[in-house]
Amino acid sequence: MVVFDPYSGETASLNADQRFVAASLSKLYALLTLYKAASRGELSLGDKITMRPSDVWAYGTGVLYRHPSKYPVGYTMTLRQCAKFMIKESDNTAELMLNRYLGEERIEAELHRIGADSTRYWHPINTTTPSDVLLVLRKIADPSYTSPELSAEMLELMTNTSFEDRLPQPLPEGTRVSHKIGSYESTFSDAGIVFPGETASARQEYYILVFGEGATQKEAIETIQEISLATYQDLAR
């Protein structure tokens, strides 16, 4: 786990440099790479992408493969819509579509650019460390890294997702949590930015990442919730 308070500059961590299976946290890498490319003018988020047969990941989370009558192969959407499926629904097919569009080499280059050098993006398995995920979150939340508008849009995609049972669940109603969960076999995680104030513009955020490995899903989620609540009680102003 890692908890980082940007205002005091203090960090509390446990096994922050240990490698874990990233699972769906890898979707944050594609998100950051896409929006950074948009900030450079290399692409427009309004550009279109079409679902190919090779994109369909008929396993795990997502809505694209579960509703083939609504989203058949050949379905076309904007890059912005694809990113929304990928983050809000943790859609695996949407991630494969963006991986294909951006190229894994481009995503890896973005990770190296920000110093996330311990992350292995599908070589040979998708692994990361809490410290690296913190770097990704900080770049997503940094308006100067992409733009104020693009940063705010990424944070909005990570808010009120279809998976709110971990970091957000024990916090007071109305607390904004921009986050992404991951689940794979016996590894369960959640990584996010918590805004204790009434609005994100209050800039009172803190960062929190928790990985659980080797526990049941119920035990892992309960532990993530306990750490989230204890952190909120300590850092909320």
Secondary structure, DSSP 8 states (H G I E B T S, - for coil): -EEEETTTTEEEESSTT--EE-GGGGHHHHHHHHHHHHHTTS--TT-EEE--GGG---SSS-STTT-TTTS-TT-EEEHHHHHHHHHHS--HHHHHHHHHHH-HHHHHHHHHHTT-TT-BSSSSS-EE-HHHHHHHHHHHH-TTTS-HHHHHHHHHHTBS-S--SSSSTTS-TT-EEEEEEEEETTEEEEEEEEE-SSSGGG---EEEEEEEESS-HHHHHHHHHHHHHHHHHHH--
